[in-house]
């Protein structure tokens, strides 16, 4: 599924959005502005109870936080 991470410049919040197609208009779910930017994120898949990330075993691969914003 094409889920992307975005940052809102108006309310300074990060959010995820399921995006279908390339011409989607993305708005912040909190303040509804279109002043958002797609964030760089890595690809990850879940197999059973383990996660596999494109960043390998370094970085946040072993992190148990619910959001990378809490550890970076």
Beta strands, then each sheet from edge to edge (+ up, - down):
strand 1: 3-8
strand 2: 14-18
strand 3: 36-38
strand 4: 44-47
strand 5: 50-53
sheet 1: 2+ 1- 3+
sheet 2: 4+ 5-
end
